[in-house]
């Protein structure tokens, strides 16, 4: 999957990263929670997480291991 262009903001003191992608803000928290904004309802948020974000995170983890 092609990584979308966007902006990234890492807050070192809070150890969290916020990405701007697919017209959404996505925040990855150190507690392994994920926040997604600009999504009309919870079902579309789950769809975004399962179909798009999950693949990106898994691909990044595979790249890190190699």
C-alpha positions as CSV (number, residue, x, y, z in Angstrom):
1,X,0.0,0.0,0.0
2,X,1.2,3.5,-0.9
3,X,1.7,5.7,2.2
4,X,-0.5,8.7,1.9
5,X,1.0,12.2,1.9
6,X,0.3,14.2,4.9
7,X,1.7,15.8,8.0
8,X,3.1,14.2,11.1
9,X,3.5,15.7,14.6
10,X,5.3,13.8,17.3
11,X,4.9,15.0,20.9
12,X,7.9,13.5,22.7
13,X,6.8,14.5,26.2
14,X,3.5,12.7,25.7
15,X,5.0,10.0,23.5
16,X,2.2,10.2,20.9
17,X,2.1,10.8,17.2
18,X,-0.6,12.5,15.2
19,X,-0.8,12.0,11.4
20,X,-2.9,13.9,8.9
21,X,-4.0,11.4,6.3
22,X,-7.1,10.8,4.1
23,X,-8.6,14.0,5.4
24,X,-8.5,12.8,9.0
25,X,-6.3,13.3,12.0
26,X,-5.1,10.0,13.5
27,X,-3.4,9.9,16.9
28,X,-1.5,6.9,18.1
29,X,-1.2,6.9,21.9
30,X,1.4,5.0,24.0
31,X,-1.5,3.1,25.6
32,X,-2.0,1.4,22.2
33,X,-5.2,3.4,21.7
34,X,-5.9,5.1,18.4
35,X,-8.0,8.3,17.9
36,X,-9.6,9.2,14.6
37,X,-11.2,12.5,13.9
38,X,-13.3,13.8,11.0
39,X,-15.3,10.6,10.6
40,X,-19.1,10.8,10.4
41,X,-19.9,7.8,12.6
42,X,-18.4,5.0,14.6
43,X,-18.9,2.4,11.8
44,X,-16.9,4.5,9.3
45,X,-14.2,5.0,11.9
46,X,-13.9,1.2,12.4
47,X,-13.9,0.7,8.6
48,X,-11.1,3.2,8.3
49,X,-9.1,1.5,11.1
50,X,-9.6,-2.0,9.8
51,X,-9.2,-1.4,6.1
52,X,-6.6,1.4,5.9
53,X,-4.8,2.1,9.1
54,X,-4.2,-1.5,10.1
55,X,-2.4,-2.3,6.8
56,X,-0.2,0.8,7.2
57,X,0.8,-0.1,10.7
58,X,1.4,-3.7,9.8
59,X,3.5,-2.7,6.8
60,X,5.6,-0.3,8.9
61,X,6.2,-3.0,11.5
62,X,7.3,-5.5,8.9
63,X,9.7,-2.9,7.4
64,X,11.1,-2.2,10.9
65,X,11.8,-6.0,11.4
66,X,13.7,-6.3,8.1
